[in-house]
């Protein structure tokens, strides 16, 4: 394992990554070309024990590309928008 990868995985806030289903899977699967299927990547995420940690990491760090926590950027954008509205006290029905 490269020194950079080891440093990233041993950073306290990212220790969850060592338990991820995607460890050892080709990263290209999680960064499909525009318009390509995300089904296989999401299937890897489906039963992952750290799926929520992964999703929260992506949301907190503004990850704009790839599948994180089983969700695409479009799906994460909806969550960020909903949370922002909730913080402002605005309901989606408004």
Backbone as ProteinMPNN parsed JSONL, in Angstrom:
{"seq_chain_A": "XXXXXXXXXXXXXXXXXXXXXXXXXXXXXXXXXXXXXXXXXXXXXXXXXXXXXXXXXXXXXXXXXXXXXXXXXXXXXXXXXXXXXXXXXXXXXX", "coords_chain_A": {"N_chain_A": [[0.858, -1.175, 0.0], [0.564, 2.222, -0.794], [2.389, 4.995, 0.675], [0.858, 7.328, 0.871], [-1.798, 6.384, 0.694], [-1.848, 4.806, 3.001], [-1.478, 6.818, 4.938], [-3.844, 8.293, 4.591], [-5.807, 6.366, 5.26], [-5.231, 5.946, 7.925], [-5.788, 8.253, 9.197], [-7.504, 9.649, 11.858], [-10.266, 10.504, 11.498], [-10.999, 9.067, 9.298], [-10.887, 6.335, 9.681], [-12.946, 4.575, 9.334], [-12.939, 3.839, 6.685], [-11.387, 1.578, 6.338], [-13.073, -0.526, 6.793], [-14.79, -0.59, 4.713], [-16.808, -1.858, 2.04], [-15.821, -1.35, -0.463], [-13.082, -1.433, -0.43], [-10.275, -2.527, -2.098], [-11.642, -2.81, -4.451], [-11.83, -1.855, -7.852], [-11.323, 1.536, -8.224], [-12.344, 2.976, -10.388], [-14.849, 1.987, -10.856], [-16.498, 3.409, -9.167], [-16.475, 5.898, -10.172], [-17.94, 6.459, -12.666], [-18.116, 7.043, -16.238], [-19.746, 9.911, -17.615], [-23.197, 9.466, -17.881], [-22.972, 6.714, -17.827], [-23.815, 3.574, -16.275], [-24.517, 3.396, -12.788], [-25.113, 1.315, -11.276], [-23.591, -1.059, -10.547], [-21.632, -0.033, -8.79], [-23.253, 1.032, -6.777], [-24.359, -1.299, -5.869], [-22.201, -2.52, -4.597], [-22.01, -0.82, -2.442], [-24.408, -1.245, -1.143], [-24.74, -3.205, 1.056], [-22.874, -2.295, 2.839], [-21.175, -1.74, 5.892], [-20.244, 0.721, 6.663], [-21.525, 2.611, 5.227], [-23.118, 4.907, 5.838], [-21.21, 6.533, 7.129], [-19.481, 6.988, 5.009], [-21.16, 8.362, 3.222], [-21.741, 10.655, 4.775], [-19.168, 11.711, 4.973], [-18.696, 12.404, 2.287], [-20.707, 14.329, 1.927], [-19.98, 16.27, 3.826], [-17.539, 17.06, 2.812], [-18.036, 18.011, 0.334], [-17.91, 16.362, -1.975], [-17.906, 16.097, -5.376], [-17.958, 14.284, -7.398], [-18.457, 10.891, -8.392], [-19.573, 7.832, -6.713], [-20.637, 7.794, -3.504], [-21.235, 6.469, -0.369], [-23.256, 5.041, -1.508], [-24.688, 6.769, -3.096], [-25.209, 9.001, -5.878], [-23.73, 12.056, -7.195], [-25.824, 13.787, -7.876], [-27.897, 12.783, -6.258], [-26.761, 13.242, -3.749], [-26.617, 15.991, -3.807], [-29.324, 16.692, -3.609], [-29.811, 15.935, -0.962], [-28.087, 17.707, 0.402], [-29.309, 20.125, -0.296], [-31.863, 19.791, 0.862], [-31.152, 19.595, 3.579], [-30.029, 22.134, 3.977], [-32.281, 23.715, 3.626], [-33.807, 22.818, 5.774], [-32.237, 23.733, 7.894], [-32.694, 26.41, 7.642], [-35.284, 26.478, 8.275], [-37.224, 26.017, 6.38], [-39.761, 24.32, 4.76], [-40.017, 21.601, 2.416], [-42.403, 21.578, 1.111], [-43.192, 24.179, 0.875]], "CA_chain_A": [[0.0, 0.0, 0.0], [1.408, 3.407, -0.864], [2.448, 5.801, 1.901], [-0.274, 8.264, 0.863], [-3.012, 5.638, 1.038], [-1.759, 4.455, 4.421], [-1.698, 8.033, 5.718], [-5.272, 8.612, 4.512], [-6.593, 5.376, 5.985], [-4.95, 5.978, 9.35], [-6.237, 9.522, 9.74], [-8.595, 9.272, 12.761], [-11.625, 10.709, 10.999], [-11.264, 8.199, 8.156], [-10.622, 4.938, 9.992], [-14.082, 3.81, 8.832], [-12.678, 3.374, 5.322], [-10.792, 0.247, 6.365], [-14.158, -1.507, 6.871], [-15.676, -0.379, 3.563], [-16.921, -2.91, 1.023], [-15.119, -0.965, -1.683], [-11.636, -1.643, -0.313], [-9.8, -3.535, -3.024], [-12.424, -2.755, -5.691], [-11.307, -0.855, -8.785], [-11.957, 2.841, -7.975], [-13.052, 3.45, -11.579], [-16.24, 1.561, -10.744], [-17.224, 4.423, -8.401], [-16.386, 7.152, -10.91], [-18.295, 6.101, -14.043], [-18.215, 8.104, -17.244], [-21.059, 10.566, -17.655], [-24.22, 8.689, -18.559], [-22.783, 5.275, -17.608], [-24.576, 3.018, -15.153], [-23.934, 3.422, -11.44], [-25.72, 0.165, -10.598], [-22.599, -1.941, -9.93], [-21.034, 0.659, -7.645], [-24.262, 1.113, -5.721], [-24.524, -2.653, -5.335], [-21.094, -2.709, -3.649], [-22.338, 0.0, -1.273], [-25.69, -1.623, -0.548], [-24.65, -3.855, 2.361], [-21.665, -1.83, 3.515], [-21.408, -1.336, 7.284], [-19.838, 2.118, 6.875], [-22.178, 3.385, 4.177], [-23.511, 6.235, 6.361], [-19.974, 7.306, 7.346], [-19.014, 7.361, 3.678], [-22.059, 9.397, 2.723], [-21.53, 11.889, 5.546], [-17.865, 12.241, 4.564], [-18.871, 13.049, 0.986], [-21.521, 15.53, 2.118], [-19.193, 17.254, 4.581], [-16.388, 17.506, 2.032], [-18.475, 18.508, -0.968], [-17.477, 15.5, -3.087], [-18.737, 16.406, -6.533], [-17.898, 13.207, -8.379], [-18.414, 9.521, -7.919], [-20.579, 7.238, -5.845], [-20.2, 7.81, -2.101], [-22.342, 6.054, 0.48], [-24.314, 4.486, -2.341], [-25.442, 7.82, -3.79], [-24.539, 9.798, -6.903], [-23.64, 13.48, -6.865], [-27.178, 14.355, -7.961], [-28.623, 12.364, -5.057], [-26.168, 13.95, -2.601], [-27.001, 17.4, -3.929], [-30.68, 16.791, -3.053], [-29.689, 15.869, 0.501], [-27.513, 18.981, 0.859], [-30.341, 21.156, -0.462], [-32.892, 19.564, 1.883], [-30.585, 19.959, 4.886], [-29.895, 23.592, 4.025], [-33.629, 24.249, 3.824], [-34.204, 22.492, 7.153], [-31.515, 24.652, 8.788], [-33.34, 27.722, 7.53], [-36.669, 26.348, 8.697], [-38.095, 26.032, 5.214], [-40.174, 22.972, 4.406], [-39.997, 21.36, 0.968], [-43.75, 21.823, 0.573], [-43.401, 25.626, 0.709]], "C_chain_A": [[0.902, 1.236, 0.0], [1.359, 4.189, 0.451], [1.26, 6.744, 1.992], [-1.56, 7.553, 1.269], [-2.987, 5.256, 2.51], [-2.025, 5.661, 5.299], [-3.191, 8.379, 5.744], [-6.087, 7.656, 5.362], [-6.36, 5.421, 7.486], [-5.232, 7.335, 9.978], [-7.468, 9.217, 10.59], [-9.996, 9.428, 12.196], [-11.954, 9.821, 9.798], [-11.0, 6.724, 8.443], [-11.755, 4.035, 9.52], [-13.793, 3.213, 7.463], [-12.084, 1.966, 5.288], [-11.848, -0.853, 6.391], [-15.074, -1.473, 5.645], [-15.646, -1.553, 2.585], [-16.076, -2.613, -0.214], [-13.6, -1.121, -1.597], [-11.23, -2.788, -1.236], [-10.566, -3.587, -4.337], [-11.835, -1.641, -6.561], [-12.042, 0.476, -8.58], [-12.733, 3.378, -9.178], [-14.526, 3.066, -11.555], [-17.086, 2.641, -10.086], [-17.183, 5.803, -9.055], [-16.696, 6.876, -12.386], [-18.313, 7.321, -14.962], [-19.621, 8.676, -17.21], [-22.041, 9.725, -18.472], [-24.099, 7.182, -18.377], [-23.558, 4.834, -16.366], [-23.792, 3.111, -13.84], [-24.374, 2.193, -10.642], [-24.691, -0.706, -9.876], [-21.965, -1.299, -8.691], [-22.008, 0.711, -6.478], [-24.511, -0.249, -5.094], [-23.416, -2.974, -4.329], [-21.425, -1.991, -2.345], [-23.529, -0.539, -0.48], [-25.571, -2.224, 0.854], [-23.475, -3.388, 3.201], [-21.971, -1.297, 4.919], [-21.026, 0.116, 7.55], [-20.451, 3.049, 5.82], [-22.539, 4.795, 4.652], [-22.291, 7.112, 6.603], [-19.449, 7.839, 6.022], [-19.855, 8.498, 3.11], [-21.835, 10.715, 3.458], [-20.19, 12.534, 5.213], [-18.013, 13.016, 3.256], [-19.669, 14.337, 1.107], [-20.714, 16.627, 2.802], [-18.054, 17.84, 3.756], [-16.74, 17.939, 0.616], [-17.991, 17.683, -2.149], [-18.43, 15.688, -4.257], [-18.796, 15.271, -7.547], [-17.949, 11.863, -7.684], [-19.589, 9.117, -7.049], [-19.975, 7.18, -4.446], [-21.407, 7.428, -1.254], [-23.53, 5.536, -0.314], [-25.114, 5.512, -3.118], [-24.574, 8.557, -4.804], [-24.458, 11.252, -6.45], [-25.017, 14.127, -6.912], [-27.974, 14.019, -6.699], [-28.078, 13.059, -3.809], [-26.538, 15.423, -2.62], [-28.402, 17.624, -3.355], [-30.645, 16.781, -1.526], [-29.143, 17.188, 1.037], [-28.548, 20.098, 0.784], [-31.406, 21.028, 0.63], [-32.377, 19.973, 3.265], [-30.448, 21.461, 5.036], [-31.251, 24.236, 4.279], [-34.102, 23.987, 5.254], [-33.514, 23.421, 8.151], [-32.142, 26.038, 8.781], [-34.798, 27.684, 7.933], [-37.673, 26.394, 7.569], [-38.471, 24.585, 4.895], [-40.175, 22.831, 2.894], [-41.342, 21.642, 0.325], [-44.013, 23.303, 0.312], [-43.225, 26.073, -0.702]], "O_chain_A": [[1.897, 1.279, 0.724], [0.416, 4.062, 1.231], [0.71, 6.942, 3.075], [-2.323, 8.06, 2.092], [-4.004, 5.372, 3.195], [-2.725, 5.547, 6.305], [-3.734, 8.717, 6.796], [-6.967, 8.087, 6.108], [-7.215, 4.974, 8.251], [-4.947, 7.547, 11.156], [-8.399, 8.582, 10.095], [-10.837, 8.553, 12.401], [-13.093, 9.83, 9.33], [-10.899, 5.935, 7.504], [-11.54, 2.838, 9.324], [-14.355, 2.174, 7.118], [-12.264, 1.242, 4.309], [-11.552, -1.998, 6.047], [-16.027, -2.247, 5.559], [-14.6, -2.155, 2.341], [-15.666, -3.53, -0.926], [-12.908, -0.955, -2.601], [-11.781, -3.886, -1.157], [-10.187, -4.328, -5.244], [-11.397, -0.611, -6.05], [-13.26, 0.535, -8.746], [-13.677, 4.15, -9.009], [-15.357, 3.74, -12.164], [-18.266, 2.781, -10.407], [-17.78, 6.756, -8.554], [-15.833, 7.037, -13.249], [-18.499, 8.457, -14.526], [-20.569, 7.996, -16.819], [-21.752, 9.327, -19.6], [-25.018, 6.443, -18.731], [-23.906, 5.654, -15.516], [-22.576, 2.928, -13.803], [-24.039, 2.059, -9.465], [-24.892, -1.057, -8.713], [-21.789, -1.958, -7.667], [-21.632, 0.465, -5.332], [-24.839, -0.339, -3.911], [-23.669, -3.63, -3.318], [-21.144, -2.506, -1.263], [-23.634, -0.305, 0.724], [-26.264, -1.768, 1.763], [-23.125, -4.039, 4.185], [-22.897, -0.509, 5.11], [-21.441, 0.686, 8.56], [-19.94, 4.14, 5.568], [-22.29, 5.769, 3.943], [-22.325, 8.309, 6.316], [-19.028, 8.992, 5.924], [-19.322, 9.474, 2.583], [-21.75, 11.771, 2.831], [-20.082, 13.76, 5.172], [-17.523, 14.138, 3.128], [-19.342, 15.332, 0.459], [-20.766, 17.786, 2.392], [-17.649, 18.982, 3.973], [-15.858, 18.203, -0.202], [-17.691, 18.234, -3.209], [-19.632, 15.458, -4.127], [-19.615, 15.308, -8.465], [-17.534, 11.722, -6.534], [-20.457, 9.918, -6.702], [-18.92, 6.58, -4.242], [-22.483, 8.005, -1.41], [-24.67, 5.587, 0.149], [-26.12, 5.167, -3.738], [-23.368, 8.717, -4.615], [-25.05, 11.629, -5.438], [-25.335, 14.947, -6.05], [-28.648, 14.885, -6.14], [-28.842, 13.424, -2.916], [-26.749, 16.032, -1.571], [-28.644, 18.631, -2.691], [-31.371, 17.535, -0.879], [-29.667, 17.73, 2.01], [-28.65, 20.92, 1.695], [-31.803, 22.018, 1.243], [-33.091, 20.624, 4.029], [-30.719, 22.005, 6.106], [-31.36, 25.187, 5.053], [-34.729, 24.85, 5.868], [-34.122, 23.847, 9.134], [-32.123, 26.748, 9.787], [-35.478, 28.71, 7.938], [-38.831, 26.761, 7.767], [-37.598, 23.725, 4.774], [-40.318, 23.818, 2.171], [-41.415, 21.916, -0.873], [-44.958, 23.646, -0.397], [-43.369, 27.26, -0.997]]}, "name": "protein", "num_of_chains": 1, "seq": "XXXXXXXXXXXXXXXXXXXXXXXXXXXXXXXXXXXXXXXXXXXXXXXXXXXXXXXXXXXXXXXXXXXXXXXXXXXXXXXXXXXXXXXXXXXXXX"}
